[in-house]
Amino acid sequence: MTNVMDPLSAEMLADPYPVYRRLRGEDPVSRHEQLDGWVVMRYADCARVLRDPGVFVSDFRKIGDRVTPELLSVQTLDAPEQTLLRRAILPALKSVDLEKWVADTQSAAGKLMAGIEGREFDFVTEFAEPLAVESMCELFGLPFIDDVTRFRTAQRDLVLSMDAGLDRERIEPGIRAREYLSTLIEPWTTTHPDAGLLSGIDIDSVGEYRAEYVNSLRAIFVAGYSSSSTMFGNALQPLLEHGLLSGDEPPALDSLAFNELVRLNGAVQATSRAVLEDVELGGRQLRRGDVVVVFLAAANRDPEIFEAPDEMRLDRSPNPHLGFGRGVHSCLGTHLALRLATEVIGAFVDRYRIHAVRPPVQRPTATMRGLDELFVRVERR
Ligand code: HEM
């Protein structure tokens, strides 16, 4: 058994898509020694895994893995518990006054913009990340985090630890980061602010699954921050590379355009499931107890589904990409991410001509692909 690819190699960090293309064509469901599982590359196979949660499960305890109780949440459980949790979270999410949330996030963005005009700055650490922290606090109805630097460092360690299967040294910092984020976030879940998501939760509605509900709220905060802050950089990068942000007419960053950027340069490149019963996938025989790693980002460039898949077409429609997942575990924050991108990042792009001042620095992560640094200079249009 050999490793069919090394997602943390310099080559793949710089550009994983040629490797995905090769595997999609030559070996679309292949064994990966280090990940000790199957890597799945074609759209049809990836969608099938996500759409069949009875066979491809999220609760790895079912194949004998040890999962610590703090990790049990809407993300890591299956029906019926996952359904119960998701149904309990949805009304809380719906109760959020989205217009106020967008307006408050706009105002936070305005303050950040005031501090960056007239100098080179890092879009990732000086705009996207602080903005994502503030927007998540606003969403939950919480005061701002005191030690934002520590919060962001912990989030980064957590994102790095998503690749612990490829680099064991990331396990410990990931555990410490999770512990810190739990102690930070847990007290908030029992407070009832006047507005925001936490004001709308009804913890009694989930009966015996209170702890899992609290874990799910933490997961929303963590996923919301890391996916959206990462995706803002990932959205800007190809637009800059195509020279679309420095001219007189900026592209409209509408929902079609943002979805295309998620398809082309998605933050969540892959997600895993455990195989509960023997099943055939893409011509391979999978056994109960196997692990599958579904490469959403490879599926999103499958020429069977997308015309000219490596091209950025900002008006691509239809665009059935898997960048927000699919099926019962699909992203709970898609509508929120879309509003932030179209209204807040859209306003940023409308307001300024944006020039890259040096090549971006890729974060050394594979599962959640993104940038550590994207230095730009802006001038008002
Ligand atoms: C552009 C930004 C975002 C991207 C690309 C993204 C992507 C994804 C993907 C691919 C999944 C499915 C993972 C899987 O199937 O295993 C997912 C799930 C999830 N996302 Fe997002 N997401 C984004 C923003 C957000 C935001 C803003 C929130 C919350 C405020 C959020 C909360 C969640 C939660 C809670 C889940 C787990 C749902 C479940 O397992 O039932 N995400 N996201």
Boltz pocket constraint, residues with backbone or C-beta under 6 A from the ligand:
constraints:
  - pocket:
      binder: B
      contacts: [[A, 74], [A, 75], [A, 76], [A, 86], [A, 216], [A, 219], [A, 220], [A, 221], [A, 223], [A, 224], [A, 225], [A, 227], [A, 228], [A, 231], [A, 262], [A, 266], [A, 267], [A, 268], [A, 271], [A, 272], [A, 296], [A, 322], [A, 323], [A, 324], [A, 325], [A, 326], [A, 328], [A, 329], [A, 330], [A, 331], [A, 332], [A, 333], [A, 334], [A, 336], [A, 337]]
      max_distance: 6.0
